[in-house]
Amino acid sequence: IPKRDWSSDVCSSDLIARAIGTIGMSSVFFQDLFGVITVDAGFTGLAAVRPRVGKGQVIHCVDAYQHGGGAVELKQAGTLSMTLGGFLRRTSLVPVISDFLFDKPEEVIAELALLNSTHDVFIVLIDSAFAFELPPVPAGWIRAFDVETGRSRVFSRRGLRDLARRTRTWQDEVERTAKQADLDVLRLGIDELKNAVALSEFVAERRLRKM
């Protein structure tokens, strides 16, 4: 789960936190172990909370995502799939929650597909196009600042208006690439109730399928 996506949008972060909570509470219902691994942009800088059982553990995992509390650094072991596989000591359900707005997401998807050969991996794609549907701005140029990387960029009004379309196209391609790699994809938007129902049904269906 990326700690912050490059959009640095509060709504996207809230969606990820809710997804962690919903999946975590389903694990509480079935008395399953639940943990979390957070990553920086591009799936680097891994930190983890070891899986445990209970509602308190779910709260702990949400806090680890939002504030880094209690997460310990995960040592890199070659590739991403090797690092994650080394941390997951037994066959696990691995929801990968991100908006995938970083360079070369296809490389991460390829690593997740390798991990899927020994674990049950699926992607929860946070649909972030809404975050870029900005109100009209006065004539001139707009400077946008990325709080994660510290970089800034100047946009024209047309370029700014085009961000939502470009984001949607990018995420459509991520979904297509993931499905071609035999990874299931669940897209979540801004409707909290629909998201909760979709997540619960998705996780329950996968549980039944694996049984």
C-alpha positions as CSV (number, residue, x, y, z in Angstrom):
1,I,0.0,0.0,0.0
2,P,1.7,3.3,-1.0
3,K,1.9,5.7,1.9
4,R,1.1,8.6,-0.4
5,D,0.3,8.6,-4.1
6,W,1.9,11.4,-6.2
7,S,-1.4,13.3,-6.4
8,S,-1.2,13.8,-2.6
9,D,-4.9,14.1,-2.6
10,V,-6.6,13.7,0.8
11,C,-9.6,11.9,-0.8
12,S,-7.4,9.2,-2.3
13,S,-5.6,8.6,1.0
14,D,-9.0,8.3,2.8
15,L,-10.1,5.7,0.2
16,I,-7.0,3.7,0.8
17,A,-7.5,3.9,4.6
18,R,-11.1,2.8,4.3
19,A,-10.1,-0.1,2.0
20,I,-7.6,-1.3,4.7
21,G,-10.3,-1.0,7.3
22,T,-12.9,-2.9,5.3
23,I,-10.6,-5.8,4.3
24,G,-9.2,-5.9,7.8
25,M,-12.6,-6.1,9.5
26,S,-13.5,-9.0,7.2
27,S,-10.4,-10.8,8.5
28,V,-11.6,-10.1,12.1
29,F,-14.9,-11.8,11.2
30,F,-13.2,-14.9,10.0
31,Q,-10.5,-14.8,12.8
32,D,-7.7,-14.4,10.1
33,L,-4.3,-12.9,10.6
34,F,-4.1,-9.4,9.2
35,G,-1.1,-7.1,8.6
36,V,0.0,-4.3,6.3
37,I,3.0,-3.4,4.2
38,T,3.4,0.3,3.2
39,V,5.6,1.5,0.3
40,D,6.8,4.8,-1.1
41,A,6.1,5.9,-4.7
42,G,7.2,3.2,-7.1
43,F,7.0,0.5,-4.5
44,T,10.3,1.3,-2.7
45,G,11.0,2.0,1.0
46,L,8.9,-0.9,2.3
47,A,7.7,-1.0,6.0
48,A,5.5,-3.6,7.6
49,V,3.3,-4.5,10.5
50,R,3.4,-8.2,11.2
51,P,0.0,-10.1,10.8
52,R,-2.0,-10.6,13.9
53,V,-5.7,-11.2,14.8
54,G,-8.2,-8.7,16.1
55,K,-9.9,-5.4,15.7
56,G,-7.1,-3.6,17.5
57,Q,-4.7,-4.9,14.9
58,V,-6.8,-3.5,12.1
59,I,-6.7,0.0,13.8
60,H,-3.0,-0.4,14.2
61,C,-2.6,-1.1,10.4
62,V,-4.7,1.9,9.4
63,D,-2.5,4.0,11.7
64,A,0.6,2.5,10.2
65,Y,-0.6,3.6,6.7
66,Q,-1.6,7.1,7.7
67,H,1.1,8.0,10.2
68,G,3.8,5.3,10.0
69,G,3.1,4.2,13.6
70,G,4.4,0.8,14.5
71,A,5.7,-0.2,11.1
72,V,9.2,-1.5,10.8
73,E,11.5,-1.3,7.8
74,L,11.4,-4.3,5.5
75,K,14.8,-5.3,4.2
76,Q,15.0,-5.6,0.4
77,A,15.8,-9.1,-0.9
78,G,16.5,-8.7,-4.6
79,T,13.2,-8.1,-6.4
80,L,9.9,-6.9,-5.0
81,S,8.3,-10.3,-5.3
82,M,11.2,-11.9,-3.4
83,T,11.0,-9.3,-0.7
84,L,7.3,-9.7,-0.2
85,G,7.5,-13.5,-0.5
86,G,10.2,-13.5,2.2
87,F,8.0,-11.5,4.6
88,L,4.8,-13.6,4.0
89,R,5.8,-16.8,5.7
90,R,2.7,-18.7,4.7
91,T,0.1,-18.5,1.9
92,S,-1.7,-15.2,2.3
93,L,-4.4,-13.1,0.8
94,V,-2.5,-10.0,-0.6
95,P,-4.7,-7.0,-1.6
96,V,-2.5,-4.4,-3.2
97,I,-4.1,-1.0,-2.7
98,S,-2.9,1.9,-4.8
99,D,-3.8,4.4,-7.5
100,F,-0.7,3.3,-9.4
101,L,0.1,6.8,-10.4
102,F,3.9,6.3,-10.6
103,D,6.4,5.6,-13.3
104,K,6.5,2.1,-14.9
105,P,3.6,0.4,-13.0
106,E,3.9,-2.5,-15.4
107,E,7.1,-3.5,-13.7
108,V,5.4,-3.7,-10.3
109,I,2.5,-5.6,-11.8
110,A,4.9,-8.2,-13.3
111,E,6.4,-8.7,-9.8
112,L,3.0,-9.0,-8.3
113,A,2.1,-11.6,-10.9
114,L,5.1,-13.7,-9.8
115,L,4.0,-13.4,-6.2
116,N,0.5,-14.5,-7.2
117,S,2.0,-17.9,-8.1
118,T,2.3,-18.7,-4.4
119,H,-0.1,-16.3,-2.8
120,D,-3.6,-14.9,-3.5
121,V,-2.8,-11.4,-4.9
122,F,-5.4,-9.0,-6.2
123,I,-5.3,-5.2,-7.0
124,V,-7.6,-2.6,-5.4
125,L,-7.2,0.3,-7.8
126,I,-8.2,3.6,-6.3
127,D,-9.9,5.5,-9.1
128,S,-8.3,9.0,-8.7
129,A,-9.5,10.8,-11.8
130,F,-12.0,12.7,-9.7
131,A,-9.2,14.3,-7.7
132,F,-8.1,16.1,-10.9
133,E,-11.5,17.4,-11.9
134,L,-10.7,20.9,-10.8
135,P,-12.9,24.1,-11.1
136,P,-12.1,26.6,-13.8
137,V,-9.2,28.9,-13.1
138,P,-8.4,32.4,-14.3
139,A,-6.3,32.9,-17.4
140,G,-2.6,32.3,-17.2
141,W,-0.4,29.5,-16.0
142,I,-0.8,27.4,-12.9
143,R,2.1,26.0,-10.8
144,A,1.4,22.7,-9.1
145,F,3.5,21.5,-6.2
146,D,4.0,17.8,-5.3
147,V,4.3,17.5,-1.5
148,E,5.7,14.0,-1.8
149,T,8.7,14.6,-4.1
150,G,9.1,18.4,-3.6
151,R,8.9,18.9,-7.4
152,S,6.8,21.5,-9.1
153,R,5.4,21.9,-12.6
154,V,3.7,24.6,-14.5
155,F,0.4,23.8,-16.3
156,S,-1.6,25.8,-18.8
157,R,-5.4,26.0,-18.2
158,R,-5.9,23.4,-20.9
159,G,-3.3,21.1,-19.5
160,L,-4.8,21.4,-16.0
161,R,-8.3,20.5,-17.4
162,D,-6.8,17.5,-19.2
163,L,-5.4,15.9,-16.0
164,A,-8.5,14.0,-15.1
165,R,-8.8,12.4,-18.6
166,R,-5.1,11.5,-18.6
167,T,-5.4,10.0,-15.1
168,R,-8.4,7.9,-16.2
169,T,-6.6,6.7,-19.3
170,W,-3.5,5.8,-17.3
171,Q,-5.5,3.8,-14.7
172,D,-7.5,2.0,-17.5
173,E,-4.1,0.9,-18.9
174,V,-3.0,-0.3,-15.4
175,E,-6.2,-2.3,-15.1
176,R,-5.8,-3.9,-18.5
177,T,-2.1,-4.8,-17.8
178,A,-3.0,-6.3,-14.5
179,K,-5.8,-8.5,-16.0
180,Q,-3.5,-9.6,-18.7
181,A,-1.1,-10.7,-15.9
182,D,-4.0,-12.8,-14.5
183,L,-4.5,-10.5,-11.5
184,D,-8.0,-9.6,-10.4
185,V,-8.8,-5.9,-10.2
186,L,-11.4,-4.1,-8.1
187,R,-11.7,-0.3,-8.8
188,L,-13.0,1.9,-6.0
189,G,-14.4,5.4,-6.4
190,I,-15.6,8.1,-4.1
191,D,-18.9,6.5,-3.1
192,E,-18.1,5.2,0.4
193,L,-21.2,2.9,0.7
194,K,-20.7,1.3,-2.8
195,N,-17.0,0.8,-2.0
196,A,-17.7,-1.0,1.3
197,V,-20.3,-3.3,-0.4
198,A,-18.0,-4.0,-3.4
199,L,-15.0,-4.7,-1.2
200,S,-16.9,-7.0,1.2
201,E,-18.5,-9.0,-1.7
202,F,-15.2,-9.2,-3.6
203,V,-13.3,-10.5,-0.6
204,A,-16.1,-13.0,0.3
205,E,-16.3,-14.3,-3.2
206,R,-12.5,-14.9,-3.4
207,R,-12.6,-16.7,0.0
208,L,-15.3,-19.0,-1.3
209,R,-13.5,-19.6,-4.5
210,K,-10.3,-20.6,-2.7
211,M,-12.2,-22.9,-0.4
